Amino acid sequence: MRIGELAERAGLSTRTLRYYESRGLLPARRDGNGYRTYDEDDLRLLREIRTLQDFGFELEETRPFVECLRAGHPAGDSCPASLVVYRRKLDELDALLGRLTQVRDQVAGQLAEAAARPRCELTG
């Protein structure tokens, strides 16, 4: 398939696909006329990248998953390098959740203090 069809099927722009190609995440194959050509495996790579990015992974963090798929594994997280990225992301998310919990507790404390004070006569 050509770049336009791949972009449509993947739900991405052709510009994004060219960017992924420039970053080495999407193979750059050309036919005899010089057109970029892609197959179902390329669509699978893009879906993996998109799913990971929806989870909050940076583009470069998707590389081990893409490389794993390109190596012929059935899933992008079948390889040890992908598991390392998963673990790092979980650590990052745990730290973020801890910080959010602290902020939530602070806001709840402020609300409790504010609710205990005499009320203002203004509405709105």
URURZI-V487673 format. One record per helix or strand of 2 or more residues. SS is the DSSP state (helix for helix, strand for strand). FROM is the first residue (numbers start at 1). TO is the last residue. If there is no record, write none. Layout:
SS/FROM/TO  SS/FROM/TO
This chain:
helix/3/10  helix/14/22  helix/40/54  helix/59/70  helix/80/116
